[in-house]
Amino acid sequence: MKIIAFLIMAFITLLANDASAQGANHKVVFQFTLADSMQQKAFSNQLKNLRKHWPDAQIEVVAYNQGIDFLMTKRTRHHDIIADLKKAGVRFVVCQNTMNQRNIKEDELIEEAEIVPAGIAEIVEKQEQGWSYIKGGF
C-alpha cells in the first residue's frame, strides 16, 4: 500500500513540474515605452516566442509614454500580431495618464487595448502579486 501511495505522489509531483515547465505558474508583466517600429517588431517577436515557450503563462503588456503608439490604430504596424497574441491570452493595457498628457482618445486605440489608470502603478501592483517584470523592446 505504501508503494502505491508513493507512486501516486511521484506521479502528482511529475504532473505539477510539467505544468510549471509549460508556463502554468508563470506570470510576466512587460513595460513598453517605445514608438520605434523596429523596436515594436522586436518586441512583438519576443512576445510570440514567450507565448510559444509558455503557452499557459499569464502575460500582460503595459504601454505608456511613446509605447502607446504600439496600440494606436493609426500608428501601429503590428495590429495583426497583437490581435493574434490577444487571442492567445496576452493582455494589452494602456496608461490613462499618458493618454491624458498626449490628448489621446479611447477610440484611437486598437480594440485589443484596455485602459488602466496608471501604467507604472499597474506594473508595481503586478510585481507585488508575484509577477516577473521585463522591460520590453530591447
N, C-alpha and C positions, 0 to 999 in steps of 0.2 A: 504494500500500500504506500509506503514511503517513497518507493521508486516512482510510482505513478504520480504522486504529488510533486516530486522533484522534476519529473519530465514536463508536467503541466506548467510549473513555474518557469522552467527554462524556455518553454515554447512562448509563454506570455512575454518574457523578457526579450526574446528574439523579435517578436512582433513589435514591441514598443521601440526597440532600437531601429528596426527597419522603418517604422513610421517617422521617427526622428530624422533618419538619414534622408527621407524623401521630402522633408520640409514641413511636416505636420506641426511641429512646435516652433518653427522659425517665424519671427515677426521682424520685418525690416521697414524702417521709415527712411525715405530719401529726401534730402533737401535739394531743390533745383532752383537756381537763380540766374541762369544764363540764357541770353537771347540768340546767341550764335547758332546758326543752323547746323554747322558741323558738330558742335557740342551736343545739340539736340539729337542728332543722328547717333552719335556715340552713346549717349545716354539711353536712347531707345534700344540699342543693341544690348547694353548692359541689362536692361530690364527683361528683354526677351531671353537672354542667356540665364538670368537668375530664375525666371519662371520655368524655363526648361529643366534646369537643375533641380529646383524645388517646386514642383507643380502645386503643392498644397500649402506653401508658405503664405503668410499674410504679408502683403506688400502695399505700402502707401507712398505716394509721391506728393510732397508738399512744395508747391510752386509759389514763389514770391519774388519781389523785385523784378528784374528783367526776365526771370524764368516763367512768368505768366504768359509771355509770348508763345511758349510751347503749347499752351492750352487755349489760345485765341483763334477763332475761326479764320480770320484774315491773315494771321501771321505764322501759323504752324504749317510745316511741310510734312508733318508726320501723323496726320489725323488717322489714317488707316491703321497704322501701327498702334496708336493709342487706343483706338476702338477695339482692336483685337486683344490688347492687353487688358482693357476694362472687362471684356467678355470673359477673359481668363481669371478675373478676380482682382486685378490691380486697381487700387483706389487712387484717383487723382483729385487733389484738393488745391484750391487757390485761396490766397490770403486776402480777406476783405480789406484790411488796412492798406495793402498795396493797391488794390483796385480803387479805393477812395483817393489815394495820393495821385494815381495816374489817370483818374477820371474814366475808368473802365467800367462799363455796364455789364450786367449779368448776361444779356443777350449777345455780347461779343465773345463769349466763351463757347467752346465746343460743348456738345451735350453731355460728354463723359465727365466733365469737370463739376466738382462740388465746391461750395464755398465754406470756408471756416473763418471765424472772426480774426484770428491772428496766426499766421503761419509759424512763427517761431514758437509761440505757445503750444501749437499743435505738436511740434517736434518734441518739445520738452515733456509734454504730457505723455506722449508715446514712450519716451525713454523712461519716464517714471513707472510706466506699466510693463517695463522689461523689453521693449523693442530695441533692436540694434539700429544705430544711426549711421547713415552713409551720406557723404557729400556727393551728389550725382553730377556726372558730366565730364569728369576728368579722366 
